[in-house]
Amino acid sequence: MNNYKNIYLAELEDFLDENADALLLDVRQEYEFQQFALEGAKLIPLPELESRALEIDKFKDKLVVVYCKAGVRSIYACQILHQLGFNNLYNLADGVIGLYH
């Protein structure tokens, strides 16, 4: 059983409008974030997530939408965050790759 729910790019804008206090977490690398990032996103690259989790601790009981380029790293990030006590996790299943085209 997944510890997260999937959400898709087509739904994301409305979802964030309805959940204004949600955290949008980008787990790509810095250079990817510099090239393109979703508005309002916080960057914590996947390899740094466990060591930097305190930076987002206040979101443990809030909605967290995790994204990467294609939706793979974000799955791993959701698993890590769940182990750290985050309970309302959403994975951007199609990543942001669709926006690059």
N, C-alpha and C positions, 0 to 999 in steps of 0.2 A: 504494500500500500504506500502510495506517495504521501509525503509529509507536506505537500504543497498542491496548489491548484494551478492549472495552466490557464493563461490568458493570452490573447493574440493581439497583434498590432491593431487590427481593425476595431478592437474593443477598448484599447488602452486609453485613448483620450477621454471617452465618456466615463470609464472606470475611475480615472484620476480626478475628473471633475466632481464625481460623486463622493470621492474619498480624499478630500483635500489634504488630510493630515498623513496620508500614506508616504512611505519612504520609497523613492525610486533609486534602486541601487545598481550601479554599473560595475560588473566584475571583470571587464576587459582590462587590457594593459593601458598604461598612460598614453602611449602614442596613438592607440585606437580612440581613446577618449578625446584627445586633442584634435583628431581628424573630424570626429562627429560624436555628439552626445545628445541624448534626449534632454530637453529643457528641465532644469531642476534636479537633475540626477546627481547623486553622490558617487564618486569613484572610490572603490576599494578593490584592487585587482585580486582575483581569486587566490593566488599564492599568499597574499597578505591578510586574507579575511579573518582567520582565527586570531592572529596576533593583534588585529585592529578592531575586533568586534566591540570593544568597549565604546568606540566612537559612535556606535549606533544602538547602544544598550537601551536607550529610552524608547526604542521602537519595538521592544520585545512583545508588547501586547497590542501593537498597532499593525496595520497592513504594511507589508514589505513586498514590493514588486522588484524582482531581480531580473536583470537582463545582461546579455552578452551579444556576440555577433550572430550566432545561429541557434542559440537555445540549449547548448550542451554544457558549457561552463556554468551557466546559471542553474542547471539541475544540481550540479555538485555543490554550488554555493547554497542552494536551498537545503540540501542534506546537512551541510556544516552548520548552517544557522539553526536548523531544527534541533540538532544536538546541543546547541548552545542556549536553547530555551525560547527561540522565536517560534511563535505558533500560528501566525496568520501570513503565510508565505504564498506568493504568486510567482510563477515562472513565466516569463515572456517566451512562450514556446517556439515562436518563429524568429526570435531574436530581432535584431535591427537590420539584418541583411537585406530584407526587402526594400528598405529605404535607400540603400546604396544605388539602386538601379534607376 
